[in-house]
């Protein structure tokens, strides 16, 4: 960690506005990108980011210097995004898990991969944002945050099979959209 980071952290601990502004300017773009993955639109992502920074400022004295400061910030923002959406989870998770056989989930986990094509980042982000809430949250936690299905289940209060099912369904939706892009040879920002 640099001397500048230490000064910013120290200033934030003491409630210095200029330190809070420096922290925001330095890390907001990266953290907003994380919020965008969990939000339905940019306005909601900005709301999550604001909530996240409030939590960061109020708990920064708890950063012990173990591990990456940026990683610590990201964890707070991810948790804030999930907490922000948690009230809606029960409405978005489908209870049709019985229709999907455990062996089918395991087979698809092993064989179903997203096609490897170069899609503009903004377009891929838009595709992820359009996923249903449950699909999007599990997809983000599993793919980007690298949580296990057990960790996702524990964190979100769902079963491991529901986590696996939501991931499988998210992948199906994304694969279908990517295959349409490939078929139409439409790799624009759109």
BELWO-V89614 format. One record per residue. N is the residue number from 1. PHI is phi as a letter, one per 40 degrees, with the letter a starting at -180 (999 if undefined). Layout:
# BELWO-V89614
n:N phi:PHI
n:N phi:PHI
This chain:
# BELWO-V89614
n:1 phi:999
n:2 phi:c
n:3 phi:c
n:4 phi:c
n:5 phi:c
n:6 phi:c
n:7 phi:c
n:8 phi:c
n:9 phi:c
n:10 phi:c
n:11 phi:c
n:12 phi:c
n:13 phi:d
n:14 phi:c
n:15 phi:g
n:16 phi:c
n:17 phi:d
n:18 phi:c
n:19 phi:c
n:20 phi:c
n:21 phi:c
n:22 phi:c
n:23 phi:c
n:24 phi:c
n:25 phi:c
n:26 phi:c
n:27 phi:b
n:28 phi:d
n:29 phi:d
n:30 phi:c
n:31 phi:c
n:32 phi:c
n:33 phi:d
n:34 phi:c
n:35 phi:c
n:36 phi:c
n:37 phi:c
n:38 phi:c
n:39 phi:c
n:40 phi:c
n:41 phi:a
n:42 phi:c
n:43 phi:c
n:44 phi:c
n:45 phi:c
n:46 phi:c
n:47 phi:c
n:48 phi:c
n:49 phi:d
n:50 phi:c
n:51 phi:d
n:52 phi:c
n:53 phi:c
n:54 phi:c
n:55 phi:c
n:56 phi:c
n:57 phi:c
n:58 phi:c
n:59 phi:b
n:60 phi:c
n:61 phi:c
n:62 phi:c
n:63 phi:c
n:64 phi:c
n:65 phi:g
n:66 phi:c
n:67 phi:g
n:68 phi:c
n:69 phi:c
n:70 phi:c
n:71 phi:c
n:72 phi:c
n:73 phi:c
n:74 phi:c
n:75 phi:c
n:76 phi:c
n:77 phi:c
n:78 phi:c
n:79 phi:c
n:80 phi:c
n:81 phi:c
n:82 phi:c
n:83 phi:c
n:84 phi:d
n:85 phi:c
n:86 phi:d
n:87 phi:c
n:88 phi:c
n:89 phi:d
n:90 phi:c
n:91 phi:c
n:92 phi:b
n:93 phi:c
n:94 phi:c
n:95 phi:c
n:96 phi:c
n:97 phi:c
n:98 phi:c
n:99 phi:c
n:100 phi:b
n:101 phi:c
n:102 phi:d
n:103 phi:c
n:104 phi:c
n:105 phi:c
n:106 phi:c
n:107 phi:c
n:108 phi:c
n:109 phi:d
n:110 phi:c
n:111 phi:b
n:112 phi:c
n:113 phi:b
n:114 phi:c
n:115 phi:d
n:116 phi:c
n:117 phi:a
n:118 phi:c
n:119 phi:b
n:120 phi:d
n:121 phi:d
n:122 phi:c
n:123 phi:c
n:124 phi:c
n:125 phi:c
n:126 phi:c
n:127 phi:c
n:128 phi:c
n:129 phi:c
n:130 phi:c
n:131 phi:c
n:132 phi:d
n:133 phi:d
n:134 phi:c
n:135 phi:d
n:136 phi:c
n:137 phi:c
n:138 phi:c
n:139 phi:d
n:140 phi:c
n:141 phi:c
n:142 phi:c
n:143 phi:c
n:144 phi:c
n:145 phi:c
n:146 phi:g
n:147 phi:c
n:148 phi:c
n:149 phi:c
n:150 phi:c
n:151 phi:c
n:152 phi:c
n:153 phi:d
n:154 phi:c
n:155 phi:c
n:156 phi:c
n:157 phi:g
n:158 phi:b
n:159 phi:c
n:160 phi:c
n:161 phi:c
n:162 phi:c
n:163 phi:d
n:164 phi:c
n:165 phi:c
n:166 phi:c
n:167 phi:c
n:168 phi:c
n:169 phi:c
n:170 phi:c
n:171 phi:c
n:172 phi:d
n:173 phi:c
n:174 phi:c
n:175 phi:c
n:176 phi:c
n:177 phi:c
n:178 phi:c
n:179 phi:c
n:180 phi:c
n:181 phi:c
n:182 phi:c
n:183 phi:c
n:184 phi:c
n:185 phi:f
n:186 phi:b
n:187 phi:b
n:188 phi:c
n:189 phi:c
n:190 phi:f
